[in-house]
């Protein structure tokens, strides 16, 4: 499990804990993501007929062959 997924599970557990302790879900502030990842799956792109330009591949955080 990647660190980002583990972090998301911890945040979800924190929210569940607050709700179980009686806090109303409507009173819990909405959190905005602070990090975004660009992952390109070349096999799926090819199956969809999409060509990923080299400049986009260079920007990607991860390229799946």
N, CA, C and O of each residue as an XYZ file, in Angstrom:
260
protein
N       0.855     -1.173      0.000
C       0.000      0.000      0.000
C       0.895      1.228      0.000
O       1.829      1.344      0.794
N       0.588      2.130     -0.901
C       1.413      3.338     -0.993
C       1.124      4.261      0.190
O       0.107      4.132      0.871
N       2.037      5.183      0.411
C       1.891      6.125      1.513
C       0.668      7.000      1.381
O       0.045      7.345      2.386
N       0.306      7.372      0.152
C      -0.859      8.227     -0.049
C      -2.155      7.502      0.284
O      -3.075      8.093      0.848
N      -2.226      6.216     -0.066
C      -3.429      5.440      0.243
C      -3.538      5.248      1.750
O      -4.622      5.384      2.317
N      -2.438      4.937      2.393
C      -2.441      4.764      3.847
C      -2.855      6.061      4.543
O      -3.599      6.039      5.523
N      -2.371      7.179      4.033
C      -2.734      8.481      4.609
C      -4.236      8.741      4.445
O      -4.876      9.272      5.352
N      -4.791      8.369      3.299
C      -6.232      8.559      3.065
C      -7.051      7.704      4.026
O      -8.077      8.151      4.539
N      -6.600      6.477      4.269
C      -7.306      5.611      5.227
C      -7.244      6.193      6.637
O      -8.229      6.137      7.374
N      -6.103      6.746      7.015
C      -5.997      7.363      8.346
C      -6.934      8.552      8.469
O      -7.583      8.726      9.500
N      -7.011      9.384      7.412
C      -7.918     10.541      7.449
C      -9.368     10.084      7.544
O     -10.166     10.675      8.271
N      -9.706      9.022      6.803
C     -11.072      8.487      6.865
C     -11.371      7.977      8.272
O     -12.465      8.194      8.792
N     -10.406      7.304      8.886
C     -10.602      6.802     10.250
C     -10.801      7.954     11.229
O     -11.608      7.854     12.153
N     -10.063      9.052     11.026
C     -10.243     10.224     11.887
C     -11.664     10.778     11.772
O     -12.276     11.151     12.773
N     -12.179     10.826     10.552
C     -13.539     11.341     10.342
C     -14.579     10.415     10.964
O     -15.530     10.886     11.588
N     -14.410      9.112     10.804
C     -15.329      8.140     11.413
C     -15.295      8.279     12.926
O     -16.339      8.231     13.577
N     -14.106      8.452     13.492
C     -13.965      8.622     14.935
C     -14.748      9.837     15.421
O     -15.445      9.762     16.433
N     -14.638     10.949     14.710
C     -15.366     12.163     15.096
C     -16.872     11.928     15.070
O     -17.585     12.359     15.976
N     -17.354     11.247     14.037
C     -18.787     10.993     13.912
C     -19.268     10.061     15.012
O     -20.331     10.280     15.592
N     -18.487      9.014     15.304
C     -18.875      8.071     16.352
C     -18.860      8.715     17.740
O     -19.548      8.261     18.655
N     -18.071      9.771     17.880
C     -18.033     10.491     19.157
C     -19.119     11.551     19.252
O     -19.175     12.295     20.231
N     -19.999     11.630     18.225
C     -21.157     12.508     18.301
C     -21.125     13.762     17.465
O     -22.107     14.504     17.433
N     -20.024     14.020     16.789
C     -19.980     15.222     15.948
C     -20.847     15.003     14.709
O     -20.805     13.941     14.087
N     -21.628     16.020     14.363
C     -22.483     15.919     13.188
C     -21.623     16.005     11.924
O     -20.743     16.862     11.836
N     -21.868     15.130     10.948
C     -21.099     15.186      9.699
C     -21.159     16.559      9.027
O     -20.184     16.983      8.407
N     -22.288     17.254      9.144
C     -22.431     18.573      8.513
C     -21.520     19.610      9.168
O     -21.221     20.641      8.565
N     -21.074     19.341     10.408
C     -20.215     20.290     11.116
C     -18.729     20.041     10.874
O     -17.888     20.831     11.302
N     -18.405     18.951     10.193
C     -17.007     18.632      9.906
C     -16.617     19.370      8.622
O     -17.277     19.209      7.595
N     -15.556     20.172      8.668
C     -15.183     20.940      7.481
C     -14.725     20.045      6.326
O     -14.149     18.978      6.539
N     -14.989     20.495      5.124
C     -14.558     19.776      3.925
C     -13.060     19.995      3.765
O     -12.571     21.119      3.875
N     -12.342     18.913      3.506
C     -10.893     19.015      3.322
C     -10.571     18.996      1.838
O     -11.140     18.216      1.074
N      -9.663     19.855      1.445
C      -9.209     19.902      0.063
C      -7.895     19.146     -0.050
O      -7.045     19.243      0.836
N      -7.721     18.398     -1.125
C      -6.436     17.707     -1.296
C      -5.303     18.718     -1.458
O      -5.487     19.805     -2.005
N      -4.132     18.330     -0.969
C      -2.978     19.211     -1.074
C      -1.968     18.697     -2.097
O      -1.044     19.414     -2.484
N      -2.150     17.457     -2.528
C      -1.223     16.882     -3.496
C      -2.017     16.115     -4.551
O      -2.949     15.378     -4.230
N      -1.636     16.297     -5.792
C      -2.247     15.574     -6.897
C      -1.145     14.828     -7.638
O      -0.034     15.339     -7.781
N      -1.450     13.620     -8.110
C      -0.487     12.844     -8.877
C      -1.027     12.620    -10.281
O      -2.225     12.416    -10.477
N      -0.131     12.660    -11.244
C      -0.483     12.345    -12.612
C       0.113     10.978    -12.927
O       1.331     10.823    -13.010
N      -0.766      9.983    -13.101
C      -0.347      8.622    -13.431
C      -0.931      8.294    -14.797
O      -2.130      8.456    -15.025
N      -0.076      7.831    -15.705
C      -0.515      7.503    -17.062
C      -0.318      6.011    -17.292
O       0.787      5.492    -17.137
N      -1.388      5.330    -17.661
C      -1.327      3.916    -17.987
C      -1.299      3.819    -19.508
O      -2.313      4.035    -20.172
N      -0.131      3.494    -20.053
C       0.043      3.483    -21.504
C      -0.777      2.390    -22.184
O      -1.274      2.597    -23.291
N      -0.928      1.238    -21.546
C      -1.710      0.143    -22.137
C      -3.179      0.556    -22.278
O      -3.805      0.310    -23.309
N      -3.712      1.180    -21.243
C      -5.106      1.638    -21.292
C      -5.266      2.772    -22.305
O      -6.247      2.807    -23.048
N      -4.315      3.687    -22.335
C      -4.378      4.786    -23.298
C      -4.392      4.240    -24.724
O      -5.156      4.706    -25.569
N      -3.546      3.255    -24.980
C      -3.503      2.658    -26.316
C      -4.827      1.976    -26.649
O      -5.314      2.089    -27.774
N      -5.418      1.264    -25.675
C      -6.705      0.598    -25.895
C      -7.815      1.602    -26.197
O      -8.768      1.283    -26.907
N      -7.692      2.810    -25.659
C      -8.688      3.862    -25.899
C      -8.364      4.705    -27.122
O      -9.123      5.605    -27.484
N      -7.229      4.409    -27.761
C      -6.838      5.162    -28.942
C      -6.260      6.527    -28.626
O      -6.329      7.445    -29.444
N      -5.688      6.659    -27.435
C      -5.118      7.943    -27.012
C      -3.602      7.861    -27.092
O      -2.995      6.927    -26.568
N      -2.997      8.835    -27.745
C      -1.542      8.933    -27.800
C      -1.091      9.968    -26.776
O      -1.495     11.129    -26.832
N      -0.252      9.536    -25.843
C       0.276     10.460    -24.845
C       1.564     11.063    -25.379
O       2.534     10.341    -25.614
N       1.588     12.373    -25.574
C       2.804     13.006    -26.096
C       3.952     12.906    -25.087
O       3.728     12.869    -23.877
N       5.158     12.865    -25.593
C       6.329     12.767    -24.704
C       6.379     13.865    -23.644
O       6.834     13.626    -22.525
N       5.919     15.054    -23.985
C       5.935     16.154    -23.011
C       5.015     15.851    -21.819
O       5.322     16.221    -20.686
N       3.893     15.181    -22.080
C       2.989     14.801    -20.994
C       3.601     13.680    -20.171
O       3.516     13.692    -18.943
N       4.219     12.707    -20.840
C       4.868     11.614    -20.123
C       5.982     12.132    -19.214
O       6.213     11.589    -18.134
N       6.669     13.185    -19.660
C       7.751     13.768    -18.852
C       7.202     14.419    -17.584
O       7.894     14.470    -16.567
N       5.973     14.914    -17.635
C       5.366     15.562    -16.470
C       4.761     14.568    -15.481
O       4.522     14.913    -14.323
N       4.513     13.338    -15.930
C       3.822     12.347    -15.118
C       4.652     11.947    -13.898
O       5.874     11.819    -13.975
N       3.961     11.752    -12.770
C       4.614     11.241    -11.575
C       4.929      9.759    -11.728
O       5.915      9.260    -11.185
N       4.065      9.056    -12.487
C       4.262      7.631    -12.724
C       3.716      7.277    -14.091
O       2.642      7.739    -14.477
N       4.451      6.461    -14.822
C       3.995      5.960    -16.110
C       3.969      4.440    -16.013
O       4.986      3.798    -15.753
N       2.789      3.885    -16.228
C       2.617      2.431    -16.184
C       2.696      1.918    -17.607
O       1.938      2.351    -18.475
N       3.618      0.989    -17.846
C       3.846      0.460    -19.199
C       2.730     -0.474    -19.621
O       2.759     -1.009    -20.729
